[in-house]
C-alpha cells in the first residue's frame, strides 16, 4: 500500500513497558521495506509528553502535520 494508517494501537496496562511494540514493529517495517509503494505511515494520537512513544518514532523521517490538545476546566 502507498499509505498505512496505524489507527489506534493500545496495550493493556499489564503489558505496558514490556516491549509489546517489538512484536509488531519489525513485521511492519519488513512489509514497508518490501513494498516499493509505501510512502506514508500515519501514527495517530501520540501524546507530546509520551517520551517512550516519541523515542520509538524519532529514528524515522517525520512530519508533524496534526496537533490536538485537550484542556480541563474545573467547574465549582
Secondary structure, 3 states (H helix, E strand, C coil): CCEEECCCCCCCHHHCCCCCHHHHHHHHHHHHHHCCCCCEEECCCCCCCCHHHHHHHCCCCCCCCCCCCCCCCCCC
